[in-house]
């Protein structure tokens, strides 16, 4: 597991017990390109208000690309908004193709998003844990 994955997992674990977690690799060794990042996770029992707390923290970070926390499904996903716009949602069959297209054709975007993600994780690590 990468350092970034460990850091993200630890940051999100501060707000509840993780039942599931996914953060794709930053770099595709086989094809030789950076990949657009996103984090997926699910809490065993999400605490009231935690999602809004995380969303607010992400908004506080001065990012190069726009980010969104999608909670429309069982697993929460923090990802660049561009992916949702271009794929027309998480449920769309175009979701994986959209990510692949960005990976192959827009390395500048991938690098900006990777830099943003580092800042977002750092912010989540610094946040005080909410009382309730």
C-alpha positions as CSV (number, residue, x, y, z in Angstrom):
1,X,0.0,0.0,0.0
2,X,1.4,3.4,-0.9
3,X,2.2,6.2,1.6
4,X,-0.6,8.3,0.1
5,X,-3.1,5.4,0.6
6,X,-2.0,4.9,4.2
7,X,-2.2,8.7,4.9
8,X,-5.7,8.9,3.3
9,X,-6.9,5.8,5.2
10,X,-5.6,7.2,8.5
11,X,-7.1,10.6,7.9
12,X,-10.6,9.2,7.1
13,X,-10.4,6.7,10.0
14,X,-10.3,9.6,12.4
15,X,-14.0,10.2,11.7
16,X,-15.2,6.6,12.0
17,X,-14.3,3.0,11.5
18,X,-13.7,2.2,7.8
19,X,-15.5,-0.8,6.4
20,X,-14.0,-0.4,2.9
21,X,-11.4,1.9,1.3
22,X,-10.0,2.3,-2.2
23,X,-7.4,4.7,-3.6
24,X,-6.1,3.8,-7.1
25,X,-2.3,4.0,-7.7
26,X,-0.9,7.4,-8.6
27,X,1.1,6.1,-11.5
28,X,0.4,3.3,-14.0
29,X,3.7,1.5,-14.2
30,X,2.6,-0.6,-17.2
31,X,1.6,2.3,-19.4
32,X,3.8,5.0,-17.9
33,X,1.3,7.7,-17.0
34,X,-0.1,9.4,-13.9
35,X,-3.7,8.6,-13.0
36,X,-6.4,10.9,-12.0
37,X,-7.0,10.2,-8.3
38,X,-10.2,9.5,-6.4
39,X,-10.9,8.0,-3.0
40,X,-13.7,5.6,-2.2
41,X,-14.7,4.5,1.3
42,X,-17.5,3.4,3.5
43,X,-17.8,3.8,7.3
44,X,-19.1,0.9,9.3
45,X,-21.6,3.2,11.0
46,X,-21.3,6.8,9.6
47,X,-21.7,9.4,12.4
48,X,-24.2,12.2,11.9
49,X,-22.7,15.2,10.2
50,X,-19.4,13.6,9.3
51,X,-20.0,13.9,5.5
52,X,-20.8,17.6,5.7
53,X,-17.7,18.1,7.9
54,X,-15.5,16.4,5.3
55,X,-17.1,18.3,2.5
56,X,-16.5,21.6,4.3
57,X,-12.9,20.7,4.9
58,X,-12.4,19.9,1.2
59,X,-13.9,23.2,0.2
60,X,-11.4,25.0,2.6
61,X,-8.4,23.7,0.6
62,X,-7.2,25.9,-2.2
63,X,-7.3,23.3,-5.0
64,X,-6.3,23.5,-8.6
65,X,-9.3,21.5,-9.8
66,X,-12.8,21.3,-8.4
67,X,-13.6,18.4,-6.0
68,X,-16.8,16.7,-5.0
69,X,-17.9,14.2,-2.3
70,X,-20.5,11.9,-3.8
71,X,-22.6,10.1,-1.3
72,X,-25.4,8.9,-3.7
73,X,-24.4,5.3,-3.1
74,X,-23.4,3.0,-0.3
75,X,-19.7,4.0,-0.7
76,X,-18.7,7.6,-0.6
77,X,-16.3,8.9,-3.3
78,X,-14.2,12.0,-3.2
79,X,-13.2,12.9,-6.8
80,X,-12.6,15.7,-9.2
81,X,-16.0,17.1,-10.3
82,X,-14.9,16.9,-13.9
83,X,-15.1,13.1,-13.8
84,X,-18.8,13.2,-12.7
85,X,-19.6,15.9,-15.3
86,X,-18.0,14.1,-18.2
87,X,-19.2,10.6,-17.2
88,X,-22.6,11.9,-16.3
89,X,-22.5,10.3,-12.9
90,X,-21.0,7.4,-11.0
91,X,-23.6,4.9,-12.3
92,X,-22.8,5.6,-15.9
93,X,-21.1,2.9,-17.9
94,X,-18.9,5.8,-19.2
95,X,-17.3,6.4,-15.7
96,X,-14.3,4.0,-16.2
97,X,-13.9,5.2,-19.8
98,X,-13.9,8.9,-18.6
99,X,-11.2,8.2,-16.1
100,X,-9.1,6.3,-18.7
101,X,-9.5,9.1,-21.2
102,X,-8.3,11.7,-18.7
103,X,-5.4,9.4,-17.7
104,X,-4.2,9.1,-21.3
105,X,-5.0,12.5,-22.7
106,X,-4.7,15.0,-19.8
107,X,-1.6,14.4,-17.7
108,X,-1.6,18.1,-16.6
109,X,-5.0,17.6,-15.0
110,X,-3.9,14.3,-13.3
111,X,-0.9,16.0,-11.8
112,X,-2.9,19.0,-10.5
113,X,-5.5,16.6,-9.0
114,X,-2.7,14.5,-7.4
115,X,-1.2,17.6,-5.9
116,X,-4.7,18.7,-4.6
117,X,-5.3,15.3,-3.1
118,X,-2.1,15.6,-1.0
119,X,-3.4,18.9,0.4
120,X,-6.9,17.5,1.0
121,X,-5.4,14.5,2.9
122,X,-3.2,16.9,5.0
123,X,-6.3,19.0,5.8
124,X,-8.3,16.0,6.9
125,X,-5.4,14.9,9.1
126,X,-5.3,18.3,10.8
127,X,-9.1,18.6,11.4
128,X,-10.2,18.4,15.0
129,X,-12.4,15.3,15.5
130,X,-16.0,16.4,15.9
131,X,-17.6,15.8,19.3
132,X,-20.7,14.0,17.9
